[in-house]
Amino acid sequence: MSGASSALPGGLGHNGGPAMDAGLSWRKHAWGRARAELMPVLPLEVVRRRVRRAEELGLPYRTYAGIRAATGRDVIGFMFSTNALRMLRAGEAPPEAVAGQLARIRGAARLGLARPPVTPAALLDWMDEAHPAPRPFATWAEARAAVKGALGGRPAHGCVLVGDTGEERLWSEAGQLAGYLGAERFFGAGL
């Protein structure tokens, strides 16, 4: 029975409320300061360079910094689903706002993932390369193979998938990409 009470954080009968013992505020302060000292302090020129890079990619700085922190790499490419591009029918072009945002991307590959009835060739006016998207309800292995094939040898942890469905978020995970951004987050809420 004594093993059960030691497994509870405050002991048997503890209500899980805040600690009331002396020195709590000092411990919180010391812990917060120690964590802050562990965080790297970037030189101002590095921060400026990263802000410029975020602008080249068309990303808010916080989003770019989060991707960099999570992967330890720069973003070298974006994969766009036809859903994210709002190209749902054959012969359709993306809305002007979407096409404009795509044209502003500098220093990163633009890779299209086409879902039928849209063909990869139909994306080439806006993308550097285009490939078939994983088929609907693809297995994890099939989705991974399709995403890895679209990367064309690029490192997965340097590419971000911009999509519009939960299934597309899973493509990002299956392909071990740097991350997933919803279309509204990347292109803006005015889609």
C-alpha positions as a printed Julia matrix, in Angstrom:
191×3 Matrix{Float64}:
   0.0    0.0     0.0
   2.89   2.38    0.67
   3.95   2.1    -3.0
   0.6    3.52   -4.13
   0.84   6.65   -2.01
   4.37   7.43   -3.19
   3.2    7.26   -6.84
   0.83  10.2    -6.31
   2.51  13.6    -6.76
   1.31  15.09   -3.47
   0.77  11.86   -1.59
  -2.43  10.1    -0.63
  -5.29  12.54   -0.08
  -3.63  15.44   -1.9
  -6.15  17.39   -3.97
  -3.68  18.37   -6.7
  -3.93  22.07   -5.84
  -0.97  24.47   -5.82
   1.84  23.92   -3.34
   1.57  26.18   -0.32
   4.99  25.53    1.17
   7.53  28.31    1.74
   9.86  29.24   -1.11
   7.51  28.35   -3.98
   7.77  31.73   -5.7
  11.59  31.66   -5.46
  11.73  28.15   -6.97
   9.47  29.26   -9.83
  11.69  32.28  -10.46
  14.88  30.19  -10.37
  13.39  27.57  -12.67
  12.22  30.18  -15.18
  15.6   31.9   -15.17
  17.49  28.62  -15.65
  15.25  27.74  -18.63
  15.76  31.18  -20.16
  19.54  30.83  -19.85
  19.38  27.51  -21.73
  17.69  29.16  -24.71
  20.17  30.4   -27.29
  20.49  34.13  -27.71
  20.91  34.77  -31.41
  23.01  37.68  -32.62
  20.93  40.49  -34.09
  22.28  39.92  -37.62
  21.2   36.25  -37.5
  17.7   37.29  -36.47
  17.57  39.87  -39.28
  18.71  37.26  -41.8
  16.02  34.85  -40.6
  13.35  37.54  -40.8
  14.39  38.2   -44.42
  14.31  34.46  -45.14
  10.81  34.17  -43.69
   9.73  37.02  -45.99
  11.3   35.26  -49.01
   9.26  32.17  -48.18
   6.05  34.09  -47.59
   5.84  32.91  -43.98
   5.29  34.86  -40.78
   8.54  34.94  -38.81
   7.08  32.98  -35.88
   5.96  30.18  -38.2
   9.37  30.06  -39.91
  11.23  30.17  -36.59
   9.04  27.35  -35.24
   9.8   25.13  -38.23
  13.52  25.9   -37.94
  13.53  25.18  -34.22
  11.66  21.89  -34.66
  13.78  20.57  -37.53
  17.1   22.36  -37.18
  16.97  23.09  -40.92
  16.0   25.85  -43.29
  12.88  25.4   -45.4
  14.02  24.39  -48.88
  10.66  23.53  -50.4
   6.9   23.52  -50.15
   4.51  20.84  -51.35
   1.07  22.11  -52.28
  -2.0   19.91  -52.64
  -4.54  20.84  -55.3
  -7.03  21.29  -52.45
  -4.8   23.95  -50.88
  -4.4   25.62  -54.27
  -8.21  25.6   -54.7
  -7.82  23.69  -57.97
 -10.53  21.06  -57.72
 -11.54  20.61  -61.36
  -9.58  20.03  -64.55
  -8.7   23.26  -66.29
  -9.12  25.39  -63.16
  -6.49  27.98  -62.18
  -5.78  28.93  -58.57
  -7.38  32.16  -57.31
  -5.33  35.31  -57.92
  -4.34  35.63  -54.26
  -3.0   32.07  -54.26
  -1.12  32.51  -57.56
   0.37  35.77  -56.27
   1.58  34.16  -53.05
   3.15  31.29  -55.02
   4.96  33.75  -57.3
   6.48  35.54  -54.28
   8.24  32.42  -52.93
  12.02  32.79  -53.39
  14.76  30.31  -52.7
  12.53  27.28  -52.16
  11.11  24.63  -54.46
   7.38  24.66  -55.2
   6.17  21.08  -55.59
   2.6   20.26  -56.56
   0.65  17.16  -55.53
  -2.21  16.7   -58.0
  -5.4   14.86  -57.12
  -7.65  13.7   -59.95
  -9.23  15.13  -61.98
  -6.36  17.66  -61.9
  -3.22  16.32  -63.56
   0.36  17.11  -62.55
   0.88  18.85  -65.92
  -1.93  21.3   -65.07
   0.09  22.58  -62.08
   3.3   23.42  -63.92
   2.35  27.06  -64.58
   2.6   27.67  -60.81
   4.92  24.91  -59.59
   8.55  24.0   -60.24
   7.56  20.33  -60.34
   4.29  18.42  -60.04
   3.54  14.83  -59.11
   0.48  12.67  -58.47
  -0.82  12.95  -54.92
  -1.31   9.81  -52.85
  -4.57   8.13  -53.83
  -7.59   8.6   -51.55
  -7.44   6.29  -48.52
  -3.86   5.3   -49.37
  -2.04   3.17  -46.84
   0.69   4.79  -44.76
   3.34   3.11  -46.93
   1.67   4.27  -50.16
   1.4    7.84  -48.9
   5.05   7.79  -47.8
   6.19   6.46  -51.18
   4.22   9.14  -53.08
   5.52  11.98  -50.91
   9.12  10.71  -50.98
   8.88  10.33  -54.75
   7.69  13.93  -55.09
  10.65  15.12  -53.03
  13.0   13.96  -55.77
  15.9   13.37  -53.4
  15.4   16.56  -51.39
  15.64  16.11  -47.63
  12.16  15.58  -46.19
  12.93  17.63  -43.07
  13.45  20.69  -45.27
  10.01  20.6   -46.95
   6.65  21.75  -45.61
   3.32  20.47  -46.93
   0.59  23.06  -47.46
  -2.73  21.27  -47.5
  -6.39  21.58  -46.69
  -7.55  18.26  -45.23
  -6.74  15.93  -42.38
  -5.68  13.3   -44.89
  -3.08  15.71  -46.29
  -1.75  16.33  -42.77
  -1.18  12.56  -42.59
   0.79  12.71  -45.86
   3.12  15.14  -44.12
   3.61  12.73  -41.23
   4.02   9.7   -43.5
   6.65  11.51  -45.57
   8.42  12.76  -42.43
   8.26  16.34  -43.68
   9.28  19.41  -41.69
   5.67  20.22  -41.03
   2.17  20.9   -42.25
   0.52  24.27  -42.78
  -3.16  24.67  -43.5
  -3.97  26.53  -46.71
  -5.65  29.38  -44.83
  -2.6   29.79  -42.63
  -0.26  29.94  -45.62
  -2.37  31.87  -48.12
  -4.41  33.93  -45.67
  -7.98  33.76  -44.5
  -9.29  35.41  -47.67
  -9.25  32.18  -49.69
